[in-house]
Amino acid sequence: MSAMLGEHRGNIVVFTGKNRAKIDRILAALRAGLNVLADKPWIITSADLPKLEPLSAWPAKARCRLRHHDRAL
């Protein structure tokens, strides 16, 4: 992750799969000024719920918005 944060080759980072530390990676990327696109789930245990709180404090321009799409086929 330090290489990702230190070598800005763009301004968007995409996180998919491996959910265990996804919220920590999301928050680190946002703090580094990167735009984030992440699949769900961001957290997998209720103990990680407080980690979502900082997202609501980001300015509206930089805030991460959740979109949830489920369809019955």
C-alpha positions as CSV (number, residue, x, y, z in Angstrom):
1,M,0.0,0.0,0.0
2,S,2.9,2.4,0.7
3,A,3.9,2.1,-3.0
4,M,0.4,3.0,-4.1
5,L,0.2,6.0,-1.9
6,G,3.8,7.2,-2.7
7,E,3.6,6.8,-6.5
8,H,0.7,8.8,-7.8
9,R,0.4,7.8,-11.4
10,G,-3.2,9.0,-11.5
11,N,-6.0,10.1,-9.1
12,I,-8.2,7.1,-9.0
13,V,-7.7,3.8,-7.1
14,V,-10.0,0.7,-7.5
15,F,-10.4,-1.8,-4.7
16,T,-12.0,-5.2,-5.4
17,G,-12.0,-8.5,-3.6
18,K,-10.1,-9.2,-0.4
19,N,-12.5,-7.5,2.0
20,R,-10.7,-7.9,5.3
21,A,-8.8,-4.6,5.3
22,K,-10.6,-2.9,2.5
23,I,-12.0,0.0,4.6
24,D,-8.4,0.7,5.9
25,R,-7.2,0.9,2.3
26,I,-10.1,3.1,1.3
27,L,-9.5,5.5,4.1
28,A,-5.8,5.7,3.4
29,A,-6.4,6.4,-0.2
30,L,-8.9,9.2,0.6
31,R,-6.5,10.8,3.1
32,A,-3.9,10.8,0.3
33,G,-6.2,12.7,-1.9
34,L,-7.1,9.8,-4.3
35,N,-10.6,9.2,-5.7
36,V,-11.9,5.7,-4.7
37,L,-14.0,3.1,-6.4
38,A,-14.6,0.1,-4.2
39,D,-16.9,-2.9,-4.5
40,K,-18.8,-4.1,-1.5
41,P,-18.5,-5.2,1.2
42,W,-16.2,-2.6,2.7
43,I,-16.3,-4.2,6.1
44,I,-17.0,-7.7,7.2
45,T,-17.3,-7.5,11.0
46,S,-19.5,-5.3,13.2
47,A,-16.3,-4.3,15.0
48,D,-15.3,-2.4,11.9
49,L,-18.5,-0.3,11.8
50,P,-16.9,2.8,13.5
51,K,-14.4,2.9,10.6
52,L,-17.2,4.1,8.4
53,E,-17.9,7.2,10.5
54,P,-15.0,9.3,9.0
55,L,-16.5,9.1,5.6
56,S,-19.4,11.3,6.6
57,A,-17.0,14.1,7.6
58,W,-15.4,14.4,4.2
59,P,-16.5,17.5,2.2
60,A,-19.4,16.9,-0.2
61,K,-17.0,17.3,-3.1
62,A,-14.7,14.5,-1.9
63,R,-17.2,12.4,-0.1
64,C,-17.5,8.7,-1.0
65,R,-21.1,7.9,-1.9
66,L,-22.5,4.4,-1.6
67,R,-24.7,3.0,-4.3
68,H,-26.3,-0.3,-3.8
69,H,-27.8,-2.2,-6.7
70,D,-29.5,-5.5,-6.2
71,R,-31.8,-7.1,-8.7
72,A,-33.8,-10.2,-8.6
73,L,-33.4,-11.9,-12.0
